[in-house]
């Protein structure tokens, strides 16, 4: 039985081009893990990466019809306002004569299995949570022409009704998963998943809901990780990025594991990056990581306001974040920062605390980072704790045909106004930075021009924040943003001429 694992085409969003919250980073290895599990179980499986091949949906449809797999399993990604085109593609695929079983897996279908099955007639089943064992069991049943509808963790339609077989408990030992099939190039940074899940459950994050409907973290052993890295090293790989939502892991055991892993990594000449929570860092862990090749690090700080951190269920604090930043810098690393300047429950005082946190910790001195930190806002997706919380409070407005994404009624109209102004201006700057002819094109080394625009946006944020505080009748955010973009264009013109 032929099985095709598909990475489907995506279409860039005009307004969300810089937002990466639609899927956790480790989604990029989901198809590879699914394929490796099926191959290890003796099935004939291959991956087609239509996104990497730059195929459109029409080309992808023709390829599927040509290969005619018995099972088409798709890592379904939510891609903002264009997501309906994916479901149109499935409908067109059926209309073109494809008769095989269509299965979806991944973060998006796991969190939205019910509306997807109600909305999309062509979908036969959805593997919720970790897909590997579900897909192997599904393939076994289909190959033997046995009933598959009772597989744990599977959602499906029977007699026109959506049914769900319940949550499938994740496997305890992640070392038992075969290494993922890879379709990336040898010259690219290799992604590694050294652990699964997170021991926390932040309100905005889909990771706990995907794995366990709550906190769950499982780390691979250092020896198992080193075996995979060594195989890639022998293929010429030297740069790696750990795509774990939480690299270090909980408690004393989590830290000891990192010391052991760092000791193993010192045996080979590689560089790597990680993402972790600020409360998991200390001087000794950082020293061990840097000595083993750590070159980049992202801290999930999210806010400089204790009230907002508590509301997110972050279990962190401003002091912890500041200590983590200092630890990174003392070790010679400039951290990147995950940050939500605006969340629905923010008050103006919270925005002031965020702004002061960023300034005091010298995080607003590089243009590409500044425009992101001053404009990021909480994106609320179905299945996350925040989505349900806001829905229960009656302030959630579903968007799109599935309601997977939602707008939230902000607690403060002043914060909402400030958000709308800054998001529009910062997105405009990000677009300009992607244009090769721009004086602030992100690859250009003219730091003076970058510095000038950086100061412009920092001062602008302060001025608009003060306006939000003092004025009773705030002007239209859209009209003000137009005027501010004109000011920015004049500054860029002077920069270009200068």
Buried (B, 14 or more C-beta within 10 A) or exposed (E): BBBBBBBBBBBEBEEBEBBEBBBBBBBBBBBBBBBBBBBBBEBBBBBBBBBEEEBEBEEBBEBBEEEEBBBBBBBBBBBBBBBBBBBEBBEBBEEEEBEBBBBBBBBBBBBBBBBBBBBBEBBBBBBBBBBBBBBBBBBBBBBEEEEBEEBBBBBBBEEEEBEBBEEBEBBEEBBEBBBBBBBBEEEEBBBBBBBBBBBBBBBBBBBBBBBBEEBBBBBBBBEBBBBBBBEBBEEEBBBBBBBBBBBBBBEEEBBEBBBBBBBBBEEBEBBBBBBBBBBBBEEEBBBBBBEBBBBBBBBBBBBBBBBBBEBBBBBBBBEBBBBBBBBBEEBEBBBBBBBBBBBBBBBBEBBBBBBEBBBEBEBBBBBBBBBBBBBBBBBBBBBBBBBBBBBEEEBBEBBBEBBBBBEBEBBBEBBBBBBBBBBBBBBBBBEBBEEEEBBBBBEEEEEEBBBBBBBBBBEBBEEBBEBBEEEEEBEEBEEBBEEBBEEBEEBBEEBEEE
